[in-house]
């Protein structure tokens, strides 16, 4: 049976995502705060419970969490083309900036700039506001609060990337066993993921087939361009959480074979901290400077290759999402997953967001003022970003 049409237009999804791609500074955890502000509060495309479900799905799959969250929201809003539009809008600004940087200024050190430090302080305020809002919505009782606290504690004590998968699985188990199934909401009936099941099965099969090919791409007879493309696919397919977690895989994929000098790799990483949007756009920089690919064409190949696993996994799982959500047992599990996600975000608010940004009482003051401007004055995130960037530069002297 052909799925019913989604609820929005591709153009509106692209423009909403482009707005986020131009303004979402601070890394993958901060992006979740920006997304909630834009999609839940400003545009009201979904509610907090639905946002939490999609975030739990994105956290459960390998790949960049914030990008996958945006793709899921775009797909729910405007079908598979909407998912692609959401990815393009969110990714293109940072990818273009990093390609330009690779072409003209790859030796610059932006990571130590005062205004970049200010962007990190803005991320602290934005993440704190998102954690507070999601906790109020997704952990309304003591059972779910306990799941969130336990999840945060485990995340802080167990820093392996697989920890977040274990925390989400634990939350699902507790939800299934202990928490009463919530009643179906209006959004459950309204949301349509318009992807045929046959497409879903084919997408999962393609994901597995391409991943199985990756080891063979390391053979000496395989051209370096193909081998590097496979390395990008491997990085996107095997890393949980995305963001900074992907850096070791990328380093092993392009620096160890000698395709990108380590100095250029680190310079590009510094630049990636200074641009909005997903850190996975770093792949565009690497594709530009790498010897097997190179230039704008190489940037496009590397960027697409690292994101293909996300699309295949999401388009493989989403056709079955509606049926899963209709199950009382699955809804119980989702309540536990949502609470666990709050715990993961709370842990991330401390490490690395707070610890990576706040180093002085002046930094604390900037964060407090920024948070007050968000919560009390309800200033838009772009104003917070601009103000914190200025404050960071002034503090740096």
Secondary structure as the mmCIF struct_conf table of DSSP 4:
data_model
#
loop_
_struct_conf.conf_type_id
_struct_conf.id
_struct_conf.beg_label_comp_id
_struct_conf.beg_label_asym_id
_struct_conf.beg_label_seq_id
_struct_conf.end_label_comp_id
_struct_conf.end_label_asym_id
_struct_conf.end_label_seq_id
HELX_LH_PP_P HELX_LH_PP_P1 UNK A 2 UNK A 5
BEND BEND1 UNK A 7 UNK A 8
HELX_RH_AL_P HELX_RH_AL_P1 UNK A 10 UNK A 23
BEND BEND2 UNK A 26 UNK A 26
HELX_RH_AL_P HELX_RH_AL_P2 UNK A 28 UNK A 35
HELX_RH_PI_P HELX_RH_PI_P1 UNK A 36 UNK A 42
BEND BEND3 UNK A 43 UNK A 43
BEND BEND4 UNK A 45 UNK A 46
HELX_RH_AL_P HELX_RH_AL_P3 UNK A 48 UNK A 60
BEND BEND5 UNK A 61 UNK A 61
STRN STRN1 UNK A 62 UNK A 62
STRN STRN2 UNK A 63 UNK A 64
HELX_RH_AL_P HELX_RH_AL_P4 UNK A 65 UNK A 104
TURN_TY1_P TURN_TY1_P1 UNK A 106 UNK A 107
TURN_TY1_P TURN_TY1_P2 UNK A 111 UNK A 112
HELX_RH_AL_P HELX_RH_AL_P5 UNK A 114 UNK A 138
BEND BEND6 UNK A 141 UNK A 141
HELX_RH_AL_P HELX_RH_AL_P6 UNK A 142 UNK A 157
BEND BEND7 UNK A 160 UNK A 160
TURN_TY1_P TURN_TY1_P3 UNK A 161 UNK A 162
HELX_RH_AL_P HELX_RH_AL_P7 UNK A 163 UNK A 178
BEND BEND8 UNK A 179 UNK A 179
HELX_LH_PP_P HELX_LH_PP_P2 UNK A 180 UNK A 185
HELX_RH_AL_P HELX_RH_AL_P8 UNK A 186 UNK A 190
HELX_RH_AL_P HELX_RH_AL_P9 UNK A 197 UNK A 214
HELX_RH_3T_P HELX_RH_3T_P1 UNK A 215 UNK A 218
BEND BEND9 UNK A 219 UNK A 219
TURN_TY1_P TURN_TY1_P4 UNK A 220 UNK A 221
BEND BEND10 UNK A 222 UNK A 222
HELX_RH_AL_P HELX_RH_AL_P10 UNK A 224 UNK A 238
STRN STRN3 UNK A 240 UNK A 241
HELX_RH_3T_P HELX_RH_3T_P2 UNK A 243 UNK A 246
HELX_RH_AL_P HELX_RH_AL_P11 UNK A 247 UNK A 250
HELX_RH_PI_P HELX_RH_PI_P2 UNK A 251 UNK A 255
TURN_TY1_P TURN_TY1_P5 UNK A 256 UNK A 258
BEND BEND11 UNK A 259 UNK A 260
HELX_RH_AL_P HELX_RH_AL_P12 UNK A 262 UNK A 273
TURN_TY1_P TURN_TY1_P6 UNK A 274 UNK A 274
BEND BEND12 UNK A 275 UNK A 277
HELX_RH_3T_P HELX_RH_3T_P3 UNK A 279 UNK A 281
HELX_RH_AL_P HELX_RH_AL_P13 UNK A 282 UNK A 289
BEND BEND13 UNK A 291 UNK A 293
HELX_RH_AL_P HELX_RH_AL_P14 UNK A 295 UNK A 317
HELX_RH_3T_P HELX_RH_3T_P4 UNK A 318 UNK A 320
HELX_RH_AL_P HELX_RH_AL_P15 UNK A 321 UNK A 326
HELX_RH_AL_P HELX_RH_AL_P16 UNK A 328 UNK A 348
HELX_RH_PI_P HELX_RH_PI_P3 UNK A 349 UNK A 354
TURN_TY1_P TURN_TY1_P7 UNK A 355 UNK A 357
BEND BEND14 UNK A 360 UNK A 360
HELX_RH_AL_P HELX_RH_AL_P17 UNK A 361 UNK A 375
TURN_TY1_P TURN_TY1_P8 UNK A 376 UNK A 376
BEND BEND15 UNK A 377 UNK A 377
HELX_RH_AL_P HELX_RH_AL_P18 UNK A 381 UNK A 396
#
